[in-house]
C-alpha cells in the first residue's frame, strides 16, 4: 500500500481534519490526524497496522506497549499481528505508569507504538517507563510521523506514513493571530494553551 492509498483511508474515515487545532504537545496546527477514526473500522485498522508490523517482524519482540489513549488500540492490534503480549501505559498524577497490574519482565524486548508522533513526548515517557521496568526498547512504531523523521528515540523508528505538517507554539501561531478559534481534540489535558 503506497502513501496515496494510506491518505485515501485517512480521508475516507475522516481521520485527516482541517481547522485550528491544539495538539497533545501543546503546539498549534491547521491539520489534525485523529487515528481513532480509522480504528472504528477493523479492516482499515488491520491493513494500516499490518503495514507497520512488517517493519518489526524480525526484531524478536516480546511485548508491545503504547501510551493511553492513542496507543491502546494500535498496541493491541500490533501485538495480535506479531503474536505477543500487549500493554498500555497511563498517566497517574501526570506521570506515565503501568497500572492494572501490568508488568514488563526483566530483559523483555519491547516495541513502543503510538498513533501519531509530533514531538515524541509521550513515546519518550513510555521508553523511560520501560527502561525503569527492566525492559529493552528495540523499536518505536507509529502510524503517522508528523515530524517527517526529525524525532530521534535512540532506537529503530518506523511509521506507516511520514508527513511534515507545520505546527507552532501558541505565540507564533498564524491562526491565533488571525483570531481563528482553536479546538483540542486530543486525549491529554493541557492546563495552559
C-alpha positions as CSV (number, residue, x, y, z in Angstrom):
1,X,0.0,0.0,0.0
2,X,1.5,3.3,-1.0
3,X,1.2,6.8,0.6
4,X,-1.7,7.8,-1.6
5,X,-3.7,4.7,-0.5
6,X,-3.0,5.4,3.2
7,X,-4.0,9.0,2.8
8,X,-7.2,7.8,1.0
9,X,-8.1,5.7,4.1
10,X,-7.4,8.8,6.3
11,X,-9.7,10.9,4.1
12,X,-12.4,8.2,3.8
13,X,-12.6,7.7,7.6
14,X,-12.4,11.4,8.4
15,X,-9.0,10.9,10.2
16,X,-7.4,13.9,8.5
17,X,-9.0,17.1,9.7
18,X,-8.6,20.7,8.7
19,X,-9.0,23.7,11.0
20,X,-7.2,25.2,14.0
21,X,-6.1,22.5,16.5
22,X,-4.2,22.3,19.7
23,X,-2.1,19.2,19.6
24,X,-1.3,16.9,22.5
25,X,2.2,18.5,22.6
26,X,0.5,21.9,23.1
27,X,1.6,23.1,19.7
28,X,-1.0,24.5,17.2
29,X,-1.6,23.3,13.7
30,X,-4.0,23.7,10.8
31,X,-4.3,19.9,10.3
32,X,-5.0,17.2,12.8
33,X,-4.8,13.4,12.4
34,X,-7.3,11.6,14.5
35,X,-6.4,7.9,14.1
36,X,-9.3,6.9,16.3
37,X,-11.4,7.5,13.2
38,X,-9.5,4.7,11.4
39,X,-9.8,2.4,14.4
40,X,-13.6,2.4,14.1
41,X,-13.1,0.1,11.2
42,X,-11.4,-3.2,11.9
43,X,-10.5,-3.8,8.3
44,X,-8.7,-0.5,8.0
45,X,-7.1,-1.0,11.4
46,X,-5.7,-4.3,10.4
47,X,-4.4,-3.0,7.0
48,X,-2.7,0.0,8.5
49,X,-1.2,-1.9,11.4
50,X,-0.1,-4.8,9.2
51,X,2.0,-2.2,7.2
52,X,3.7,-1.1,10.4
53,X,4.1,-4.7,11.7
54,X,6.1,-5.7,8.6
55,X,8.9,-3.3,9.8
56,X,9.3,-5.2,13.1
57,X,8.6,-8.8,12.1
58,X,12.3,-9.8,12.5
59,X,13.0,-7.9,15.7
60,X,12.1,-10.6,18.2
61,X,9.5,-8.5,20.1
62,X,8.3,-9.9,23.4
63,X,5.9,-7.1,24.4
64,X,4.1,-4.2,22.6
65,X,3.2,-1.1,24.6
66,X,1.6,2.2,23.8
67,X,0.5,5.2,25.7
68,X,-3.1,5.7,26.6
69,X,-5.3,6.7,24.8
70,X,-3.9,6.9,21.3
71,X,-1.7,3.9,21.6
72,X,-4.2,1.4,23.1
73,X,-5.9,0.0,20.0
74,X,-2.7,0.2,18.0
75,X,-0.8,-1.7,20.7
76,X,-3.4,-4.4,20.8
77,X,-3.6,-4.8,17.1
78,X,0.2,-4.8,16.7
79,X,0.5,-7.4,19.5
80,X,-2.1,-9.5,17.8
81,X,-0.3,-9.4,14.5
82,X,3.1,-10.1,16.0
83,X,1.6,-12.8,18.3
84,X,3.0,-11.2,21.5
85,X,1.8,-9.7,24.8
86,X,0.3,-6.2,24.6
87,X,0.1,-3.5,27.3
88,X,-0.7,0.2,27.6
89,X,0.7,2.9,29.8
90,X,-1.4,5.5,31.5
91,X,-0.8,8.8,33.3
92,X,-1.3,8.8,37.0
93,X,-0.8,12.2,38.7
94,X,0.7,13.4,35.4
95,X,3.3,10.6,35.3
96,X,3.3,7.7,32.7
97,X,3.0,4.5,34.6
98,X,2.0,0.8,34.3
99,X,-1.4,0.2,36.1
100,X,-3.9,-2.6,36.1
101,X,-1.1,-4.9,37.5
102,X,0.7,-4.8,34.1
103,X,4.3,-6.0,34.2
104,X,7.3,-6.0,31.9
105,X,9.7,-8.9,32.7
106,X,13.4,-8.1,33.1
107,X,15.1,-8.2,29.7
108,X,11.9,-8.2,27.6
109,X,12.3,-6.9,24.1
110,X,9.7,-4.1,23.9
111,X,8.2,-2.3,20.9
112,X,6.6,1.1,21.8
113,X,3.8,2.2,19.5
114,X,1.9,5.4,19.1
115,X,-0.8,6.6,16.7
116,X,0.7,10.0,15.8
117,X,4.2,11.3,16.7
118,X,4.8,15.0,16.6
119,X,7.4,15.8,19.2
120,X,7.6,12.3,20.6
121,X,7.0,13.4,24.2
122,X,4.6,10.6,25.1
123,X,6.7,7.9,23.5
124,X,9.8,9.1,25.3
125,X,7.9,8.9,28.6
126,X,6.9,5.3,27.7
127,X,10.5,4.4,26.8
128,X,11.7,5.7,30.2
129,X,9.0,3.7,31.9
130,X,10.1,0.5,30.0
131,X,13.7,1.2,30.9
132,X,12.8,1.6,34.6
133,X,10.8,-1.7,34.5
134,X,13.8,-3.6,33.2
135,X,12.7,-4.0,29.6
136,X,14.8,-3.2,26.5
137,X,13.1,-0.9,23.9
138,X,14.1,-2.3,20.5
139,X,11.9,-0.1,18.4
140,X,9.2,2.6,18.1
141,X,6.4,2.4,15.6
142,X,3.8,5.0,14.6
143,X,1.0,5.2,12.1
144,X,1.9,8.8,11.4
145,X,5.3,10.6,11.9
146,X,4.3,14.3,11.8
147,X,8.0,15.2,12.4
148,X,8.9,13.8,9.0
149,X,11.8,11.8,10.5
150,X,13.1,14.6,12.8
151,X,12.3,12.9,16.1
152,X,15.1,10.6,17.5
153,X,14.2,7.9,20.0
154,X,17.6,6.4,20.2
155,X,16.4,3.2,18.6
156,X,14.8,1.9,15.4
157,X,11.8,4.2,14.4
158,X,9.3,3.3,11.7
159,X,6.0,4.8,10.6
160,X,3.3,3.9,8.1
161,X,3.4,7.4,6.7
162,X,5.7,10.4,7.3
163,X,4.3,13.9,6.8
164,X,5.6,17.3,7.6
165,X,2.7,19.2,8.9
166,X,3.7,22.6,10.3
167,X,3.0,23.2,13.9
168,X,3.6,26.3,16.0
169,X,3.9,27.5,19.6
170,X,0.8,29.4,20.5
171,X,2.6,32.8,20.5
172,X,3.8,32.1,16.9
173,X,0.6,30.5,15.5
174,X,-0.7,32.4,12.5
175,X,-4.3,31.1,13.1
176,X,-4.2,32.5,16.6
177,X,-3.0,35.8,15.2
178,X,-6.0,35.8,12.8
179,X,-8.4,35.1,15.7
180,X,-9.4,31.7,14.5
181,X,-10.8,29.7,17.5
182,X,-8.8,26.6,18.3
183,X,-10.1,23.2,19.4
184,X,-8.2,20.5,21.3
185,X,-9.4,17.0,20.0
186,X,-6.5,15.1,21.7
187,X,-6.7,13.0,24.8
188,X,-4.3,14.7,27.2
189,X,-5.4,17.7,29.2
190,X,-3.1,20.7,28.9
191,X,-3.8,23.3,31.5
192,X,-2.2,26.3,29.6
193,X,-3.0,26.6,25.9
